[in-house]
Amino acid sequence: MGKDSNRGSNRDWGYASYDVDNPDNGKLTYTSYEKSGSVNRYSDNGDGGHSHEHWNSKDSYNQGNSPDYSRKESNSSKNPSTGEVQNNGGCYLTSACMQHFQDKFDDNCYELTVLRWFRDNFVTKEDIKHYYETAPLIVEGIESEDEKNIIYDYIYDNVVDYCVKQIENGNYNEAYNRYKNSILNFEKTFAKQLLENKIVKTLKLTNI
């Protein structure tokens, strides 16, 4: 996680959230969805280090199963910052939910559970891949905006909440269109320059 080149480069996306069981203690939990399909969760132990839980598959994690590996005590690795986690793989839908619920945010909240179900059952693999490639750049772009909290509120109301309501009513095509169009619009608004820089960097590496 964070800026560690090994862990960061292996992550599809990740985020930091407050400990929903003890929201007043100020400690954060860092969740990382890896490119391999596994999930790692690191919880702040209050001593500068963190515990570690690992699920072999995201399906197992999303279903609320017990981790396949767990370690409660801290090791020598320091906790990453929230910004490092988001900038190295942020999900703008999750970020919008974090902003909306604030210290009551729960990764397994109703909205995200519905959207994951919809993603896994109706969204094409191509669109999912595109989302996870561009969503971190959208988050990075939004984070640089002075009114980022207002932007996340807008995303929650007009993408997260709207899509959930459409899914509840069986309007899957409408939910899909709003979900997909939001990605394209936010790419143009918040991530255009970052995407161009990424393409240029890729082309330079290819020509080496």
C-alpha positions as CSV (number, residue, x, y, z in Angstrom):
1,M,0.0,0.0,0.0
2,G,1.0,3.6,0.0
3,K,4.0,4.5,-2.2
4,D,5.6,1.1,-1.8
5,S,6.4,0.2,-5.4
6,N,5.8,-3.5,-4.9
7,R,2.4,-3.3,-3.2
8,G,1.1,-0.1,-5.0
9,S,1.8,-1.5,-8.4
10,N,-0.1,-4.7,-7.6
11,R,-3.2,-2.9,-6.5
12,D,-6.3,-2.3,-8.6
13,W,-7.7,0.1,-6.1
14,G,-7.9,0.8,-2.4
15,Y,-9.2,3.2,0.2
16,A,-9.0,4.1,3.9
17,S,-11.9,4.1,6.2
18,Y,-12.6,4.7,9.9
19,D,-13.0,1.7,12.2
20,V,-16.8,1.4,12.0
21,D,-16.9,-0.7,15.2
22,N,-15.0,2.0,17.2
23,P,-15.6,5.3,15.2
24,D,-14.4,7.5,18.0
25,N,-10.9,6.1,18.3
26,G,-9.7,7.9,15.1
27,K,-7.9,4.8,13.8
28,L,-8.1,3.9,10.1
29,T,-8.5,0.7,8.2
30,Y,-6.8,0.4,4.8
31,T,-8.4,-2.0,2.3
32,S,-6.6,-3.0,-0.9
33,Y,-8.1,-4.9,-3.8
34,E,-5.2,-6.5,-5.6
35,K,-4.8,-7.2,-9.4
36,S,-4.5,-10.9,-8.5
37,G,-8.1,-10.9,-7.3
38,S,-7.2,-11.1,-3.6
39,V,-8.0,-8.5,-0.9
40,N,-5.7,-7.2,1.9
41,R,-6.9,-5.2,4.9
42,Y,-4.6,-3.4,7.3
43,S,-6.0,-1.9,10.5
44,D,-4.2,0.7,12.5
45,N,-3.0,-0.7,15.9
46,G,-2.3,2.7,17.4
47,D,1.5,2.1,17.6
48,G,2.4,3.3,14.1
49,G,1.9,-0.2,12.7
50,H,-1.0,-2.3,11.6
51,S,-2.6,-5.8,11.7
52,H,-3.1,-7.7,8.5
53,E,-6.0,-9.7,7.1
54,H,-5.9,-11.4,3.7
55,W,-8.6,-13.0,1.6
56,N,-7.6,-15.1,-1.4
57,S,-10.5,-13.7,-3.5
58,K,-12.5,-10.5,-3.5
59,D,-15.7,-12.6,-3.7
60,S,-14.8,-14.2,-0.4
61,Y,-14.2,-10.8,1.1
62,N,-17.3,-9.2,-0.3
63,Q,-19.4,-12.1,1.0
64,G,-18.2,-11.4,4.5
65,N,-16.1,-14.6,4.9
66,S,-13.4,-14.9,7.5
67,P,-9.9,-14.1,6.2
68,D,-7.6,-16.8,4.9
69,Y,-4.7,-15.3,6.8
70,S,-4.6,-12.9,9.7
71,R,-2.0,-11.2,11.9
72,K,-3.0,-9.0,14.8
73,E,0.3,-7.7,16.0
74,S,2.2,-4.9,14.2
75,N,5.3,-5.5,12.2
76,S,8.0,-3.1,11.0
77,S,5.9,-1.6,8.2
78,K,4.4,1.8,8.8
79,N,0.8,2.7,8.1
80,P,0.3,4.5,4.7
81,S,-1.6,7.8,4.7
82,T,-5.1,8.2,3.4
83,G,-3.9,10.3,0.5
84,E,-1.3,7.7,-0.5
85,V,-3.9,4.9,-0.5
86,Q,-6.4,7.0,-2.6
87,N,-3.8,8.3,-5.1
88,N,-2.4,4.9,-5.7
89,G,-5.8,3.3,-6.6
90,G,-8.7,5.3,-5.4
91,C,-12.3,4.5,-6.4
92,Y,-14.4,7.6,-6.8
93,L,-17.6,5.9,-6.0
94,T,-16.2,4.7,-2.7
95,S,-14.6,8.1,-2.1
96,A,-18.1,9.7,-2.6
97,C,-19.6,7.3,0.0
98,M,-16.7,8.0,2.4
99,Q,-17.5,11.7,2.1
100,H,-21.2,11.2,2.5
101,F,-21.1,8.9,5.5
102,Q,-17.9,10.4,7.0
103,D,-17.0,8.6,10.3
104,K,-19.9,6.2,9.8
105,F,-18.6,4.9,6.5
106,D,-18.6,1.1,6.2
107,D,-17.1,-0.7,3.2
108,N,-20.0,-3.1,3.3
109,C,-22.7,-0.3,3.4
110,Y,-25.9,-1.0,1.4
111,E,-25.0,1.3,-1.5
112,L,-21.6,-0.2,-2.2
113,T,-23.0,-3.8,-1.7
114,V,-25.7,-3.1,-4.4
115,L,-23.2,-1.5,-6.8
116,R,-20.8,-4.4,-6.4
117,W,-23.6,-6.9,-7.1
118,F,-24.6,-4.9,-10.2
119,R,-21.0,-4.7,-11.3
120,D,-20.4,-8.4,-11.0
121,N,-23.7,-9.4,-12.7
122,F,-24.3,-6.7,-15.4
123,V,-21.1,-4.7,-16.2
124,T,-18.9,-6.0,-18.9
125,K,-15.3,-7.1,-18.1
126,E,-14.1,-4.4,-20.6
127,D,-16.0,-1.6,-18.7
128,I,-14.8,-2.9,-15.3
129,K,-11.2,-3.0,-16.5
130,H,-11.6,0.6,-17.9
131,Y,-13.1,1.8,-14.6
132,Y,-10.3,0.4,-12.5
133,E,-7.7,2.0,-14.9
134,T,-9.2,5.4,-14.8
135,A,-11.0,5.7,-11.5
136,P,-7.7,6.3,-9.5
137,L,-6.9,9.2,-11.9
138,I,-10.4,10.6,-11.4
139,V,-9.9,10.5,-7.7
140,E,-6.4,12.1,-8.0
141,G,-7.9,14.9,-10.1
142,I,-10.8,15.5,-7.7
143,E,-8.5,15.5,-4.7
144,S,-6.6,18.5,-6.3
145,E,-9.8,20.5,-6.4
146,D,-10.6,23.1,-3.7
147,E,-14.2,22.1,-3.7
148,K,-13.6,18.4,-3.7
149,N,-16.2,17.7,-0.9
150,I,-18.9,19.3,-3.0
151,I,-17.9,17.2,-6.0
152,Y,-18.1,14.0,-3.9
153,D,-21.5,15.1,-2.7
154,Y,-22.6,15.5,-6.3
155,I,-21.2,12.1,-7.2
156,Y,-23.0,10.4,-4.3
157,D,-26.4,12.0,-5.2
158,N,-26.2,11.7,-9.0
159,V,-24.3,8.5,-9.5
160,V,-24.2,6.3,-6.3
161,D,-27.7,7.0,-4.9
162,Y,-29.3,7.4,-8.4
163,C,-27.9,4.1,-9.7
164,V,-28.9,2.2,-6.5
165,K,-32.5,3.4,-6.8
166,Q,-32.6,2.4,-10.5
167,I,-31.2,-1.0,-9.6
168,E,-33.8,-1.4,-6.9
169,N,-36.5,-0.7,-9.4
170,G,-35.0,-3.1,-12.0
171,N,-34.0,-0.3,-14.4
172,Y,-30.6,-1.9,-15.1
173,N,-30.0,-0.2,-18.4
174,E,-30.6,3.2,-16.9
175,A,-28.2,2.4,-14.0
176,Y,-25.6,1.1,-16.5
177,N,-25.9,4.2,-18.7
178,R,-25.5,6.6,-15.7
179,Y,-22.6,4.6,-14.4
180,K,-20.8,4.5,-17.7
181,N,-21.5,8.1,-18.7
182,S,-20.3,9.3,-15.4
183,I,-16.9,7.7,-15.9
184,L,-16.6,9.4,-19.3
185,N,-17.7,12.8,-18.0
186,F,-15.4,12.7,-15.0
187,E,-12.5,11.6,-17.1
188,K,-12.9,14.7,-19.3
189,T,-13.4,17.0,-16.3
190,F,-10.9,15.7,-13.7
191,A,-8.5,13.3,-15.4
192,K,-7.9,14.5,-19.0
193,Q,-4.4,15.8,-18.3
194,L,-3.5,12.9,-16.1
195,L,-4.6,10.4,-18.8
196,E,-2.6,12.2,-21.4
197,N,0.5,12.1,-19.3
198,K,-0.1,8.4,-18.7
199,I,-0.3,7.7,-22.4
200,V,2.8,9.8,-23.2
201,K,4.7,7.9,-20.4
202,T,3.6,4.6,-21.8
203,L,4.6,5.5,-25.4
204,K,8.0,6.6,-24.2
205,L,8.5,3.3,-22.3
206,T,7.4,1.4,-25.4
207,N,9.9,3.2,-27.6
208,I,12.9,2.4,-25.3
